[in-house]
Amino acid sequence: MSNEPRRPGRHFLQIPGPTPVPERILAAMARQILDHRGPEFQKLGKRVLAGVKTLFKTTGHVIIYPSSGTGAWEAALTNTLSPGDRVLMVETGQFAVLWKQMVDRLGLRAEVIQSDWRIGADANEIEAHLKKDKTHSIKAVCVVHNETSTGCRTRLDEVRKAIDAAKHPALLMTDSISGLAAADLRHDEWGIDVTVSGSQKGLMMPPGLSFTAISDKAIAASKTATLARSYFSWDDMLAFNGDGFFPYTPATGLLYGLDEAIKLLHEEGLENVFARHERLGEAVRAAVRAWGLEVNCRDAKYDSPAVTTVLMPDGHNADAFRKLVLETFNMSLGTGLNKLAGKAFRIAHLGDTNELTVLGALTGVEMGLELAGVPHKKGGVQAAMACIADAARPFAKAA
């Protein structure tokens, strides 16, 4: 047993993943394991494989791996590309950097459009770069849908239009690990060829499952791609998934949780889920601006509905501030990553969260700013309250 005194109440987990897990999902996972070759598991397998398609808004295949989202990154690349292939990427933040590092390690050739990490991918720059590729040797365009390090979202519909305007055949791949079930995502309508995601963010589950939605064009590319692949081979998965099974032992407990997560999201309604995330994001940003602090995302067009990255004033360390908030108020805030290390902290409004949860988190931040001696104006929580009340007023009148 710990010698530390008990801390009453719950821990405020305000990081952009893993996010808090609803009781219904925890209860669903607390079941005995099924025979993963038996008929009861087959029913579960078919149910989750069909249900997860609705979250991606696709009628195509969604492959479920027992892995983190990093595994789905690797699956996306190794199943569709060959050694030396050119890949166009946009450095929108830390996770774009990490995906690019994987591209390098796999023997692909990354061409990177740089950004200041304060916007999403610029579709006009993508179009201009592709138009220069007269021989169509660029085989894929890889962008991060929601960059959790920066609080910036890429407008995937605009990226699709840019690729079409360039009349370029490159595959469109996106990392929607923190975007799925938080920001609108239309895999089929937006002509995305590979969308990867993970279980521990908008799906409100523990880490451990990754998802790869794939188009017919991506499957066709996999037939001629020559990068080495084994565990992450789509062929093996597709051969078994049609019957509700997997080629190797699946994460049965997490699949129970996924089944329940899909139910929860549809009970709320996907459009309502997206609206809630947008609403909470606006409230958090209203608080930050009222404090006189700066939101990292410099263009509202790219504001993330999942997380807000807050820049610290010069001379004040974000990690020291986060440590004070954790020790004083039992709340975890997201750390700054890479070039934002020590310079920013992140407030998540992602997953199973609501207005009062966010207001509680903002109260902890505002008190923390006071205790840490960070220059700010009072009234950020009040500004968030006003934002939330304005959004709720039409519903209150209707009641």
Order of alpha helices (4+ residues) and beta strands (2+ residues): beta-alpha-alpha-beta-alpha-beta-alpha-beta-alpha-beta-beta-beta-alpha-beta-beta-beta-alpha-alpha-alpha-alpha-beta-beta-alpha-beta-beta-alpha-alpha
